[in-house]
């Protein structure tokens, strides 16, 4: 095998490995994006529940602390 064909084979193997890694990373990014979207929806729901609970509780009257 000549030096040129060895170099070409090495480049082809590197290229194939890089394509595999890119595909894996792309899949992981897509999975994480789904997790982020679910967490955002959950956070919005919890924030809404918190705000409704906060609005339902009457404000505490302002009183001076006992040491005044």
C-alpha positions as a Markdown table, in Angstrom:
| # | Residue | x | y | z |
|---|---|---|---|---|
| 1 | Unk | 0.0 | 0.0 | 0.0 |
| 2 | Unk | 1.4 | 3.4 | -0.9 |
| 3 | Unk | 1.8 | 6.3 | 1.4 |
| 4 | Unk | -0.9 | 8.2 | -0.4 |
| 5 | Unk | -3.5 | 5.4 | -0.1 |
| 6 | Unk | -2.6 | 5.0 | 3.6 |
| 7 | Unk | -3.1 | 8.7 | 4.2 |
| 8 | Unk | -6.4 | 8.6 | 2.2 |
| 9 | Unk | -7.6 | 5.6 | 4.3 |
| 10 | Unk | -6.6 | 7.4 | 7.5 |
| 11 | Unk | -8.6 | 10.5 | 6.4 |
| 12 | Unk | -11.6 | 8.4 | 5.5 |
| 13 | Unk | -11.6 | 6.7 | 8.9 |
| 14 | Unk | -11.3 | 10.1 | 10.7 |
| 15 | Unk | -14.1 | 11.4 | 8.6 |
| 16 | Unk | -16.3 | 8.5 | 9.4 |
| 17 | Unk | -15.5 | 8.8 | 13.1 |
| 18 | Unk | -16.3 | 12.6 | 13.0 |
| 19 | Unk | -19.6 | 11.9 | 11.3 |
| 20 | Unk | -20.5 | 9.4 | 14.0 |
| 21 | Unk | -19.6 | 11.8 | 16.8 |
| 22 | Unk | -21.6 | 14.6 | 15.2 |
| 23 | Unk | -24.7 | 12.4 | 14.9 |
| 24 | Unk | -24.3 | 11.4 | 18.6 |
| 25 | Unk | -24.0 | 15.0 | 19.6 |
| 26 | Unk | -26.9 | 16.0 | 17.5 |
| 27 | Unk | -29.1 | 13.3 | 19.1 |
| 28 | Unk | -28.0 | 14.4 | 22.6 |
| 29 | Unk | -28.8 | 18.0 | 21.9 |
| 30 | Unk | -32.2 | 17.1 | 20.7 |
| 31 | Unk | -32.8 | 15.0 | 23.8 |
| 32 | Unk | -31.7 | 17.8 | 26.1 |
| 33 | Unk | -33.8 | 20.3 | 24.2 |
| 34 | Unk | -36.8 | 18.1 | 25.0 |
| 35 | Unk | -35.9 | 18.0 | 28.7 |
| 36 | Unk | -35.5 | 21.8 | 28.7 |
| 37 | Unk | -38.9 | 22.3 | 27.1 |
| 38 | Unk | -40.5 | 20.0 | 29.7 |
| 39 | Unk | -38.8 | 21.8 | 32.5 |
| 40 | Unk | -39.9 | 25.2 | 31.2 |
| 41 | Unk | -43.5 | 24.1 | 31.0 |
| 42 | Unk | -43.3 | 22.7 | 34.5 |
| 43 | Unk | -41.7 | 25.9 | 35.8 |
| 44 | Unk | -44.4 | 28.0 | 34.2 |
| 45 | Unk | -47.1 | 25.8 | 35.8 |
| 46 | Unk | -45.5 | 26.0 | 39.2 |
| 47 | Unk | -45.0 | 29.8 | 38.9 |
| 48 | Unk | -48.7 | 30.1 | 38.0 |
| 49 | Unk | -49.7 | 28.0 | 41.0 |
| 50 | Unk | -47.4 | 30.1 | 43.3 |
| 51 | Unk | -48.9 | 33.4 | 42.1 |
| 52 | Unk | -52.5 | 32.2 | 42.5 |
| 53 | Unk | -51.7 | 31.0 | 46.1 |
| 54 | Unk | -49.9 | 34.3 | 46.8 |
| 55 | Unk | -52.9 | 36.3 | 45.6 |
| 56 | Unk | -55.3 | 34.2 | 47.7 |
| 57 | Unk | -53.5 | 35.0 | 50.9 |
| 58 | Unk | -54.5 | 38.3 | 52.4 |
| 59 | Unk | -51.6 | 40.6 | 53.2 |
| 60 | Unk | -50.5 | 40.6 | 56.8 |
| 61 | Unk | -51.2 | 43.8 | 58.6 |
| 62 | Unk | -48.2 | 46.0 | 59.3 |
| 63 | Unk | -47.4 | 46.1 | 63.0 |
| 64 | Unk | -44.5 | 47.4 | 64.9 |
| 65 | Unk | -42.2 | 44.9 | 66.4 |
| 66 | Unk | -42.5 | 44.4 | 70.2 |
| 67 | Unk | -39.2 | 46.2 | 70.9 |
| 68 | Unk | -40.5 | 49.5 | 69.5 |
